[in-house]
Amino acid sequence: MKKKPGDSISNKVYEYRVLARMSQKELAEKVGVSKQTIFVMEKGNYVPTLLLAYRIADFFNVDVNDIFTYEKGNDSNE
């Protein structure tokens, strides 16, 4: 599948983590990634795999769509 210009995934990982009073390191350990992965994800510089997105949503006991949002880009052919 070809990525359309502007397609992106936004997330609320930071908000959920702060509300849970957790450090980036604590969340990383709970979902099986590095602290750096959580850091760049929160900054919007990393789109997680589907598996990681579901692990994070499961950890916070919410639907994956509550944390991650697909933002459709513009189709330049239209």
C-alpha positions in Angstrom: 0.0 0.0 0.0 1.4 3.4 -1.0 1.4 6.1 1.7 -0.6 9.1 0.7 0.9 12.6 1.4 -0.1 13.7 4.8 -1.2 10.3 6.2 -0.3 10.1 9.8 -1.1 8.5 13.1 -1.5 10.7 16.1 -1.5 9.4 19.6 -2.4 10.2 23.2 0.3 8.0 24.8 1.7 11.0 26.8 -1.8 11.9 28.2 -2.6 8.4 29.3 0.9 7.8 30.8 0.8 11.1 32.8 -2.8 10.3 34.1 -1.5 7.0 35.2 1.4 8.7 36.9 4.0 6.6 35.2 7.4 7.4 33.8 8.4 6.6 30.2 10.6 3.9 31.5 7.8 2.3 33.5 5.5 2.2 30.5 8.2 0.9 28.3 8.9 -2.0 30.6 5.2 -2.8 30.8 4.7 -3.0 27.1 8.1 -4.5 26.2 9.9 -1.7 24.4 12.7 0.8 25.3 12.2 4.2 27.0 13.4 5.8 23.8 10.6 4.2 21.8 8.0 5.7 24.2 9.8 9.1 24.0 9.8 9.3 20.2 6.2 8.0 20.0 5.0 10.7 22.4 6.8 13.3 20.3 5.0 12.1 17.2 8.3 10.9 15.6 7.5 7.2 15.6 4.4 5.2 14.5 4.2 2.0 16.5 3.5 -1.4 15.0 -0.1 -2.6 15.3 1.0 -5.1 17.9 2.6 -2.4 20.1 -0.4 -0.1 19.6 -2.7 -2.9 20.9 -0.3 -3.7 23.8 -0.4 0.0 24.9 -4.2 0.1 24.6 -4.6 -3.1 26.5 -2.3 -1.9 29.2 -4.5 1.2 29.7 -7.6 -1.0 29.3 -9.0 1.2 26.5 -9.8 0.7 22.8 -6.8 1.2 20.5 -8.8 4.0 18.8 -8.9 5.9 22.1 -5.2 6.3 22.0 -4.2 6.2 18.3 -6.0 8.1 15.6 -5.5 7.7 11.8 -5.4 11.0 10.0 -6.0 10.6 6.3 -3.8 12.5 4.0 -4.8 14.3 0.8 -5.1 12.3 -2.4 -3.1 14.3 -4.9 -4.8 12.5 -7.8 -8.3 13.8 -7.0 
